[in-house]
Amino acid sequence: MRKNKQGMSVGVVSLIMIFVVFLLVSLAVLSLTTASANARMADKSLAMQSAYYEADARAQETLAQVDGVLRSGGADPGALEALGRDVVYDPETGVIAFDTKVSSTATLKSELRVEGNSVLVTRWQTVTDGEWQTDSDTKNLWKGGAS
């Protein structure tokens, strides 16, 4: 009698099926992790953008007040400093400067140059405050050389 040979046995098919399911689960976990990280980054970006636009609106209000003071009475240092927004006027250079806090790590720096009874914006820049600090839970990284 002849034995009938089949191409694959049931055990091999089961192993392939387990391997495929394992790969699909791994890809699903990686996709979920990536989506979660992207959502956290988007939330941080939204918070920073919102903080920037709020600071920009406050700086625009200060600019409008400075412009109003200049149009009504010229570049009067006392009137400019009375605005109460840390407006600093240097009569020698004709520069008005003020800072607007964006967040705990960023400031919107504004500089204006007085031209007659109006101003020209010469600087409107977001600047980071201090140095960048690493996370406190950083891993022990290899620094080169023998260990």
Secondary structure as the mmCIF struct_conf table of DSSP 4:
data_model
#
loop_
_struct_conf.conf_type_id
_struct_conf.id
_struct_conf.beg_label_comp_id
_struct_conf.beg_label_asym_id
_struct_conf.beg_label_seq_id
_struct_conf.end_label_comp_id
_struct_conf.end_label_asym_id
_struct_conf.end_label_seq_id
HELX_LH_PP_P HELX_LH_PP_P1 ARG A 2 GLN A 6
BEND BEND1 GLY A 7 MET A 8
HELX_RH_AL_P HELX_RH_AL_P1 VAL A 10 GLY A 73
BEND BEND2 ALA A 75 ALA A 75
HELX_RH_AL_P HELX_RH_AL_P2 PRO A 77 GLU A 81
TURN_TY1_P TURN_TY1_P1 ALA A 82 LEU A 83
BEND BEND3 GLY A 84 ARG A 85
STRN STRN1 VAL A 88 ASP A 90
TURN_TY1_P TURN_TY1_P2 PRO A 91 GLY A 94
STRN STRN2 VAL A 95 LYS A 101
BEND BEND4 SER A 103 THR A 105
STRN STRN3 ALA A 106 GLU A 115
TURN_TY1_P TURN_TY1_P3 GLY A 116 ASN A 117
STRN STRN4 SER A 118 THR A 128
BEND BEND5 GLY A 130 GLY A 130
TURN_TY1_P TURN_TY1_P4 SER A 136 ASP A 137
BEND BEND6 GLY A 144 GLY A 145
#
